[in-house]
Amino acid sequence: MNGAVAQDYVIAVALVLVTVSATAAALTRDPMRQAVVLAMLGLCLAVLFTLLQAPDVALSQVAVGTVVTPLLILLTVRKVRGTSSGGDDGRRR
């Protein structure tokens, strides 16, 4: 098997992984689980960008798509669920 053909197969597998993880992220209803699936999508995209010889884009994807965005989603969901579940607006009687 030629090296270029093997590389094409690896890229095709990475594309399938990106497609599956993107579909899973879109179909997941719970925001906490969706953040985790979104992190997996970011990691799959970073691998794909590395295989396509774009290491700078892959590093940006790891930083933003795999770490920062899911972390912000998790913190936001935690804050929203924390303030809406208590029913108390913080005022004393």
Backbone bond lengths (Angstrom), bond angles and torsions (degrees), N, CA, C in turn:
res aa  C-N    CA-C-N  psi(-1)  N-CA   C-N-CA  omega(-1)  CA-C   N-CA-C  phi
1 M - - - 1.438 - - 1.524 108.81 -
2 N 1.288 114.59 135.35 1.455 121.47 -179.55 1.531 110.35 -72.92
3 G 1.340 116.49 150.70 1.463 120.88 -179.22 1.512 112.37 -64.62
4 A 1.338 116.53 -36.33 1.470 119.71 -179.87 1.523 110.86 -69.53
5 V 1.313 116.78 -35.64 1.467 120.37 178.73 1.525 109.89 -68.16
6 A 1.323 116.98 -40.78 1.467 120.70 178.18 1.525 110.47 -63.68
7 Q 1.319 116.81 -39.23 1.453 120.44 178.59 1.532 110.80 -66.02
8 D 1.318 116.71 -36.71 1.467 120.15 176.91 1.529 111.32 -63.25
9 Y 1.334 117.04 -38.50 1.458 120.45 177.92 1.525 110.96 -65.83
10 V 1.320 116.92 -40.67 1.468 120.61 179.30 1.523 110.35 -65.26
11 I 1.317 117.62 -40.18 1.462 121.47 177.45 1.524 110.26 -65.60
12 A 1.323 117.28 -39.38 1.468 120.52 178.23 1.523 110.85 -64.00
13 V 1.318 118.07 -40.04 1.464 121.49 177.30 1.528 110.10 -64.80
14 A 1.333 116.95 -41.40 1.469 120.39 178.02 1.527 110.56 -63.44
15 L 1.316 117.82 -39.14 1.465 120.84 177.16 1.524 111.80 -63.96
16 V 1.317 116.65 -38.81 1.465 120.44 177.43 1.528 109.92 -65.28
17 L 1.336 116.97 -41.61 1.464 120.29 178.18 1.527 111.64 -63.07
18 V 1.320 117.02 -40.21 1.464 120.90 177.54 1.524 109.84 -64.25
19 T 1.322 117.21 -43.38 1.466 121.04 -179.91 1.521 111.48 -63.08
20 V 1.318 116.89 -44.44 1.464 121.12 -179.38 1.530 110.70 -66.04
21 S 1.325 117.21 -44.42 1.467 118.82 -178.11 1.529 111.56 -70.39
22 A 1.328 118.32 -33.94 1.471 120.55 176.27 1.527 110.93 -66.87
23 T 1.318 116.58 -40.48 1.465 120.25 176.84 1.522 110.73 -64.75
24 A 1.323 117.00 -41.86 1.461 120.36 178.31 1.525 111.23 -63.67
25 A 1.328 117.15 -38.92 1.467 120.11 178.53 1.524 110.96 -65.84
26 A 1.309 117.09 -37.32 1.465 120.49 -179.82 1.522 111.95 -72.53
27 L 1.325 117.76 -30.17 1.461 121.15 -176.59 1.526 113.86 -91.83
28 T 1.319 117.63 -10.88 1.458 120.88 179.92 1.517 109.75 -76.96
29 R 1.338 116.65 130.35 1.464 121.37 -175.38 1.530 113.06 -92.38
30 D 1.321 117.82 -38.82 1.460 121.47 -177.49 1.529 109.91 -74.08
31 P 1.331 118.16 123.80 1.474 119.81 -177.14 1.522 114.11 -61.57
32 M 1.323 118.02 -32.65 1.466 119.69 179.09 1.531 110.67 -66.79
33 R 1.308 116.42 -44.58 1.475 119.76 177.60 1.523 110.88 -69.24
34 Q 1.318 115.65 -34.80 1.455 119.76 179.49 1.527 111.03 -63.80
35 A 1.313 117.89 -35.41 1.460 120.98 177.53 1.529 110.81 -64.39
36 V 1.328 116.69 -39.03 1.463 120.56 178.75 1.529 110.38 -67.50
37 V 1.328 116.55 -43.56 1.465 120.40 178.87 1.531 110.22 -65.62
38 L 1.326 116.52 -35.75 1.459 120.62 176.96 1.526 111.42 -64.72
39 A 1.324 116.88 -36.05 1.461 120.37 175.67 1.533 110.89 -65.29
40 M 1.323 116.15 -39.42 1.472 119.32 176.88 1.531 110.64 -65.40
41 L 1.328 116.76 -38.40 1.465 120.40 176.42 1.518 110.20 -62.00
42 G 1.318 117.51 -43.25 1.463 120.69 178.24 1.514 112.17 -61.09
43 L 1.325 116.21 -38.89 1.466 120.03 178.30 1.524 111.23 -67.72
44 C 1.322 117.29 -41.69 1.470 120.58 177.45 1.526 111.03 -62.79
45 L 1.333 116.24 -40.38 1.460 119.61 177.68 1.527 111.32 -64.95
46 A 1.330 116.53 -39.14 1.467 119.76 178.23 1.524 111.28 -62.68
47 V 1.326 116.55 -40.28 1.470 120.02 176.68 1.528 110.16 -64.03
48 L 1.326 116.66 -43.14 1.462 120.03 179.24 1.525 110.85 -61.92
49 F 1.332 117.38 -44.22 1.462 120.09 179.31 1.527 111.49 -63.66
50 T 1.325 116.69 -35.70 1.462 119.87 177.24 1.525 110.59 -65.80
51 L 1.331 116.45 -42.31 1.467 119.88 178.29 1.525 112.20 -65.22
52 L 1.319 116.43 -30.02 1.458 120.91 179.29 1.527 111.79 -87.44
53 Q 1.323 116.68 12.33 1.457 125.04 175.46 1.530 112.23 62.03
54 A 1.325 115.37 47.05 1.460 122.41 174.29 1.522 108.42 -127.64
55 P 1.341 117.32 71.22 1.468 119.34 -173.94 1.529 113.40 -67.36
56 D 1.327 118.01 -30.38 1.459 119.49 179.12 1.529 111.20 -67.51
57 V 1.317 116.58 -40.14 1.458 120.73 177.23 1.535 109.74 -68.63
58 A 1.321 117.21 -36.82 1.462 121.18 178.82 1.526 110.87 -63.99
59 L 1.333 117.51 -42.13 1.465 120.18 178.27 1.523 111.55 -65.00
60 S 1.319 116.72 -39.99 1.463 120.19 176.61 1.522 110.54 -63.83
61 Q 1.309 116.62 -39.66 1.465 121.12 179.77 1.522 110.61 -65.23
62 V 1.319 117.05 -41.05 1.463 119.66 178.27 1.528 110.07 -62.78
63 A 1.321 116.23 -44.26 1.467 119.62 -177.22 1.522 111.58 -67.39
64 V 1.311 117.28 -48.69 1.459 120.49 -173.35 1.522 111.90 -88.36
65 G 1.314 117.35 -53.52 1.459 120.94 -172.91 1.504 114.93 -75.89
66 T 1.328 117.56 -26.66 1.453 119.59 -176.44 1.522 112.16 -99.70
67 V 1.342 117.67 -28.48 1.463 119.79 -174.76 1.523 112.32 -112.37
68 V 1.310 117.91 -59.17 1.465 121.43 -168.97 1.532 112.16 -69.32
69 T 1.325 117.80 -51.58 1.461 120.24 -175.93 1.531 112.64 -62.11
70 P 1.339 120.53 -49.45 1.470 118.73 177.22 1.536 112.62 -62.29
71 L 1.325 117.25 -35.33 1.460 119.93 178.41 1.525 111.04 -64.44
72 L 1.319 117.06 -43.22 1.463 120.02 177.45 1.527 111.79 -64.22
73 I 1.315 116.64 -38.37 1.470 120.00 177.53 1.524 110.19 -64.40
74 L 1.329 117.30 -45.33 1.463 120.37 179.97 1.529 111.55 -62.47
75 L 1.327 117.07 -43.02 1.463 120.02 179.29 1.523 111.56 -65.99
76 T 1.322 116.96 -38.74 1.460 120.49 178.98 1.524 111.41 -66.29
77 V 1.316 116.89 -44.92 1.469 120.45 179.08 1.523 110.06 -62.87
78 R 1.310 117.12 -40.61 1.465 120.59 178.63 1.526 110.67 -62.92
79 K 1.312 117.22 -42.73 1.463 121.22 -179.78 1.527 110.86 -66.50
80 V 1.324 117.24 -44.24 1.466 120.70 -178.94 1.520 110.90 -66.05
81 R 1.308 117.33 -44.40 1.470 120.26 179.38 1.520 111.58 -68.36
82 G 1.317 117.35 -31.21 1.461 120.57 179.58 1.511 112.49 -71.34
83 T 1.328 117.48 -36.72 1.463 119.74 -178.17 1.520 112.22 -83.47
84 S 1.318 118.43 -30.35 1.459 119.97 -176.69 1.525 112.91 -86.80
85 S 1.327 118.59 -19.83 1.461 119.69 -175.73 1.521 112.63 -81.79
86 G 1.320 118.09 -24.96 1.450 120.49 -176.46 1.516 113.20 -76.00
87 G 1.306 118.32 -34.95 1.440 121.65 -179.14 1.520 113.11 78.18
88 D 1.319 118.25 -5.10 1.457 122.79 179.88 1.519 107.86 -103.02
89 D 1.316 116.24 132.12 1.455 118.95 -177.27 1.528 112.50 -91.60
90 G 1.321 117.49 9.00 1.453 121.14 174.74 1.513 114.26 95.36
91 R 1.319 119.02 -3.65 1.470 121.38 -179.88 1.529 110.19 -86.75
92 R 1.315 114.70 141.56 1.473 120.35 175.94 1.505 109.71 -96.80
93 R 1.303 115.68 148.03 1.471 120.35 178.92 1.491 111.48 -102.20
